[in-house]
Amino acid sequence: MSNTLANIKFRELLLPTILIAMALNITAIVDSIFVSTFIGDVALAAIEILEPIILLVTVFEWLFGLGGQILSLNRKAEFDEEGSNLYFTVAVLTTVIVSVLFIIICFIDLNGLITFLHSKPEITPYVQQYAPFLFLCFPVSAVLGVLSQYIRVDGQPNFATAVIIIANVVNIILNYIFLSHFHMGITGVSLASFIGYSVGLLCVLKYYFDSKRTFKFIHSIIPIKKLIKSAVEICKIGFPSASMGLFDVILVYFMNFLIGGILGANGLVTYSICVESLLIISILIIGIADTLTSIIPVYYSQDDYRTVNSLIQRSVIYALLCAVIFTVFIWITPQTYLTLYNLQNVSYLPLITNALRIYSLLFIPSVFGTILIFYYEAIERASISTVMSVIVSLVGPLAISYLLYPIFGVDIIWASFAISCVIAIIVAMIYAKIIERNEPEYKGVYFIKKGIIENSKTYKLSNINEKSAVLTHLSDLNVDKSESDKIDYIINKLFEENDSKFNIEVLIINYDSKIKVNIKDQGKRDINENIKNEIQDEENLKHTHLLGFNNLEYTINKS
């Protein structure tokens, strides 16, 4: 059994996905480093005050970007191009509308918003200077994030990578110029972000004019009822992963209130540094989990559970390796990490060091929690995905911190995040056992259908002579020769029309009432359409292009 094509796609999508996960998060980290270096600790606290608003915008990227992407890919896997384009159009349109409305609300009463966020008097001037250009950056960053989600799964992961790199490089360069040469203060930091992501969004115009793209905008007017219904469906699918950001908004708001009340500005700086350490590792973990989510809908919907298992194992290994290395680094030499912030008040360094070490215990369990949340979303098990997100990102840390702080002191606040993640994983395992009882066709925490793996085989063919194994297997399944001849013809046609380095993967699943033959390749796009026209079997032969490869499926009904 070969997972070559799936593994190639995983590697192709991984870096672009990580960079997309960086989009606004890396902006906050870069801004924090520049602010602490050129301006000071109090200004750094201003960024933490606005962190709930920044996190709320990342919610839009996941809600509309990931939710729309999953539905668009599912429609493509079901050979529904019109439905796929509908979700693409609605996802982008909704992102624009919601993000613009959001910044209008922010601008209407900026002072009221600052008061609501519990800003301290000494911090408020910095918040007022940082906020305007940051707000303008929100719709630009959100639309860029959503479009990049689609670009990377449309066979152009390198372009998606380049766009995000350009946006962030421009941001970093302008941060340095505005602070060191023009002395613009914290206003220059948010202006640099706005310009950087605006440049990135302009670069995306190349995708709009690319004839090879498979996601197309619907230029006709979409009926309001249909638009709202599609937007609701996108939100429903995208909510579990987006809710992590949404709940983070609420969590940071209440944690700022609690920690600020206990430790003052020093506590807010400490919490800011802890949160940003999580952002660093989350960029990698969420990037890996989101890469998994981009591929899983295709293979899971086609019952290719061997590939599903392989992708999950690969994702866990990559993410766990990152988490272990970063946790060990924080425990051994936290001072090295803290040098990024050039902290001027060294009196509370012991507080930050202790908090950072305890908080880093979250990194390893978050690997399993995050991957499960994204995986359940990809296979449309939104209920358990949402429950886990609620526990990890909101209820767990708040309940543990507020209830146990009087008993265990401030250390329990930093430990509450890791404890909550472990609780969420246990809940997922219990849920899986309940599903096994209520839906006996599934087993395990990944909800794999029983008997499918045993009745499926995958073949990698690198030349036309290797097709005999496929035809022999079909013969062993007592497939009629006329049906086998069609598969033979399809394989011959694919090899004849493509170059010598061409290879294909054939998945054969033997169901009770039918046999499904799925053929994937990265060859020329128009060949599958020609094959379909020549065989002329609209009911049993379907094809589409997704994730940058051709996908052809032929169903053989048993008599």
Secondary structure, 3 states (H helix, E strand, C coil): CCCHHHHHHHHHHHHHHHHHHHHHHHHHHHHHHHHHHHCCHHHHHHHHHCHHHHHHHHHHHHHHHHHHHHHHHHHHHCCCHHHHHHHHHHHHHHHHHHHHHHHHHHHHCHHHHHHHCCCCCCCHHHHHHHHHHHHHHHHHHHHHHHHHHHHHCCCCHHHHHHHHHHHHHHHHHHHHHHHHHCCCHHHHHHHHHHHHHHHHHHHCHHHHCCCCCCCCCCCCCCCHHHHHHHHHHHHHHHHHHHHHHHHHHHHHHHHHHHHHHHHHHHHHHHHHHHHHHHHHHHHHHHHHHHHHHHHHHHHHHCCCHHHHHHHHHHHHHHHHHHHHHHHHHHHHCHHHHHHHHCCCCHHHHHHHHHHHHHHHHHHHHHHHHHHHHHHHHHCCCHHHHHHHHHHHHHHHHHHHHHHHHHHHCCHHHHHHHHHHHHHHHHHHHHHHHHHHHHCCCEECCCCEECCCHHHEEEEEECCHHHHHHHHHHHHHCCCCHHHHHHHHHHHHHHHHHCCCCCCEEEEEEECCCEEEEEEEECCCCHHHHHHHHHHCCCCCEEEEEECCEEEEEEEEECC
